[in-house]
Amino acid sequence: MKKSIEKIMNSNRIAALLFFFCFCILAMKAGDRKEQDAGLWAYASVSHKPFAGKWEAIYALEYRSRENFRETSLWCGTVIADYVFNPHIKVGVGYEFFMNREPDGGYSPEHRYYPEAIFSYRTGSLSASFRTRVMNTFTQWNEPYWEARNRLKVGYRIGESSLKPFVAVEPYHALSSVAERFTKIRYYAGCSYAFGRQTLDIYYLREDYRTSPFGRNILAVDYNFAF
């Protein structure tokens, strides 16, 4: 009993130190830009694994706000199909349909598709994953915009609980532009809570654009139901 309590306390200390370090970095990043914006991103998805668990399908709806939470930025619908090779590797394709809010209050459509690969590993309470995507975002077929997006995510489960604090970093690299290839980077720090077939992630996201003095601060909530 005593060893179990000590183990939980040590896990809490590690998680607390990890978050303190990451939030210090994020706070510094949030203060080094003159142009700032803040918003809420809410993402809800349903996932399932048909065909004996070899395929994973995800259907999602996302809402984003901007102008310091006062204005809708976009709505997005997503469909992803991944083939699961083993617990560590899966590859697939995704499609996203955006309705972007225009200054006049109307909406304009935008499309995105991408192949992706996800590599994950877990040992004890520590887990890590690397997701890479090559995305084409466009409003017209003859005007493609290709970019690479790579996210490294590390999580740490607290003792025997369902809480898992995590941090992540995700740089974007333009593939269509020669002038500026490193376009932006995202930093994540938050916590995931699993209950039954459901998972809830609440996190802070910092987005920096490398081609302009602009930074975005996001409060994000992700919900998933798996069956």
C-alpha positions in Angstrom: 0.0 0.0 0.0 2.8 2.4 1.0 4.7 1.6 -2.2 1.6 2.2 -4.3 1.1 5.6 -2.7 4.7 6.6 -3.2 4.5 5.5 -6.9 1.4 7.7 -7.5 3.1 10.6 -5.7 6.2 10.2 -7.8 4.1 10.1 -11.0 2.3 13.3 -9.9 5.6 15.0 -9.4 6.9 14.0 -12.8 3.7 15.2 -14.5 3.7 18.5 -12.5 7.3 19.2 -13.4 6.6 18.4 -17.1 3.7 20.7 -17.2 5.4 23.5 -15.3 8.3 23.4 -17.8 6.0 23.3 -20.8 3.7 26.1 -19.6 6.7 28.3 -18.9 7.8 27.8 -22.5 4.2 28.4 -23.8 3.9 31.6 -21.7 7.1 32.9 -23.1 5.9 32.2 -26.6 2.6 33.9 -25.9 4.4 37.0 -24.9 6.9 37.4 -27.7 4.4 38.5 -30.4 2.8 41.9 -30.9 -0.2 40.6 -32.8 -2.3 38.2 -30.8 -5.6 36.4 -31.2 -7.5 33.9 -29.0 -10.2 31.4 -29.7 -12.0 28.2 -28.8 -11.6 25.0 -30.9 -14.1 22.2 -30.2 -13.7 18.8 -31.9 -16.1 15.9 -31.6 -15.5 12.6 -33.3 -16.8 9.0 -33.5 -14.4 6.2 -34.3 -14.7 2.4 -34.8 -12.7 -0.5 -36.1 -14.6 -2.7 -38.5 -13.1 -5.8 -40.2 -11.6 -7.4 -37.1 -9.8 -4.2 -36.1 -7.6 -3.9 -39.2 -9.3 -0.7 -40.2 -10.1 2.4 -38.2 -12.7 4.9 -39.4 -13.1 8.4 -37.8 -16.0 10.8 -38.5 -15.6 14.3 -36.9 -17.1 17.8 -36.7 -15.1 20.8 -35.6 -15.9 24.4 -34.6 -13.3 27.2 -34.3 -13.7 30.8 -33.1 -11.4 33.8 -33.4 -11.1 37.5 -32.5 -10.7 36.7 -28.8 -13.6 34.2 -28.8 -16.1 36.8 -30.3 -16.4 35.5 -33.8 -16.8 32.1 -35.6 -13.7 31.2 -37.7 -14.9 28.0 -39.4 -16.8 24.8 -39.3 -15.1 21.6 -40.5 -16.2 18.0 -41.3 -13.6 15.2 -41.4 -13.5 11.6 -42.5 -10.4 9.5 -41.9 -9.8 5.8 -42.8 -6.6 4.2 -41.4 -5.3 0.7 -41.8 -3.9 -0.8 -38.6 -0.8 -2.9 -39.3 -0.1 -3.5 -35.6 -0.4 -1.5 -32.3 2.6 0.7 -33.3 1.9 1.5 -37.0 -1.1 2.6 -39.0 -1.5 4.4 -42.3 -4.4 5.9 -44.0 -6.1 8.8 -45.8 -8.2 11.8 -44.7 -10.6 14.4 -46.1 -11.7 17.6 -44.6 -14.4 20.0 -45.8 -14.2 23.6 -44.4 -16.8 26.4 -44.3 -14.6 29.5 -43.6 -16.3 32.6 -42.2 -15.7 35.6 -44.4 -15.5 39.3 -43.2 -19.0 40.0 -44.7 -20.5 37.2 -42.5 -20.9 34.7 -45.3 -19.1 31.4 -45.7 -16.7 30.0 -48.4 -15.9 26.3 -48.9 -12.4 24.8 -48.8 -11.2 21.3 -49.3 -8.3 19.3 -47.9 -7.1 15.7 -48.4 -4.0 13.9 -47.2 -2.2 10.6 -46.7 -1.0 10.0 -43.2 1.1 7.6 -41.1 1.1 7.3 -37.3 3.8 5.6 -35.3 3.2 5.0 -31.6 4.9 3.4 -28.6 4.1 2.9 -25.0 6.2 1.7 -22.0 4.8 1.7 -18.5 3.0 5.1 -17.9 4.9 6.8 -20.8 3.6 6.9 -24.3 4.7 8.7 -27.5 3.4 9.0 -31.0 4.5 10.6 -34.2 2.0 11.6 -36.9 3.0 12.7 -40.4 0.7 14.1 -43.1 1.2 15.5 -46.6 -1.8 17.8 -47.2 -3.3 19.5 -50.2 -5.6 22.4 -49.3 -7.5 24.1 -52.0 -10.7 26.0 -53.0 -10.1 25.2 -56.8 -8.7 22.0 -58.1 -6.2 23.9 -60.3 -4.9 25.9 -57.2 -3.4 23.3 -54.9 -1.4 24.1 -51.8 0.8 21.2 -50.6 2.4 21.2 -47.1 3.8 18.6 -44.7 2.6 18.5 -41.1 4.4 16.4 -38.5 3.3 16.1 -34.8 5.3 14.6 -32.0 3.2 13.9 -28.9 4.3 12.6 -25.5 1.9 11.6 -22.7 2.3 10.3 -19.1 -0.5 8.4 -17.3 -0.8 9.4 -13.6 -0.6 6.2 -11.5 -3.5 3.9 -12.0 -5.9 6.8 -12.9 -7.5 7.6 -16.3 -5.7 11.0 -16.4 -2.9 11.4 -18.9 -1.1 14.8 -19.2 0.5 15.4 -22.6 2.6 17.8 -24.6 3.1 18.0 -28.3 4.8 20.0 -31.0 3.7 20.2 -34.7 5.7 22.1 -37.4 4.3 22.9 -40.8 6.4 22.9 -44.0 5.2 24.3 -47.3 5.9 22.1 -50.2 4.5 24.4 -52.9 6.5 27.5 -51.9 10.2 27.9 -52.5 10.6 31.2 -50.7 9.5 30.1 -47.2 9.2 26.4 -46.5 8.9 26.6 -42.6 5.5 28.3 -42.3 4.2 27.8 -38.8 4.4 25.7 -35.6 2.0 24.5 -33.0 2.7 23.8 -29.3 0.3 21.7 -27.2 0.0 21.2 -23.4 -3.1 19.5 -21.8 -4.6 16.5 -20.3 -6.6 13.5 -21.6 -9.2 11.7 -19.6 -10.6 8.3 -20.6 -13.9 6.9 -19.3 -15.4 3.8 -20.8 -15.4 4.1 -24.6 -15.0 7.9 -24.4 -12.0 10.2 -24.3 -11.9 13.9 -23.4 -8.9 16.0 -24.1 -8.6 19.6 -22.8 -5.5 21.5 -23.7 -3.9 24.8 -24.6 -2.6 25.3 -28.1 -0.1 28.0 -29.2 0.2 28.6 -32.9 3.0 30.8 -34.3 3.3 31.9 -37.9 6.9 32.0 -39.1 6.2 34.4 -42.0 4.4 37.2 -39.9 4.5 38.6 -36.4 1.3 36.8 -35.4 0.4 34.3 -32.7 -2.8 32.5 -31.8 -3.7 31.3 -28.3 -6.3 28.5 -28.3 -8.4 26.7 -25.7 -9.2 23.4 -27.2 -11.6 20.6 -26.3 -11.6 17.2 -28.1 -14.2 14.5 -27.5 -14.2 11.0 -29.0 -16.6 8.1 -28.7 -15.3 4.7 -29.8 -17.3 1.6 -30.6 
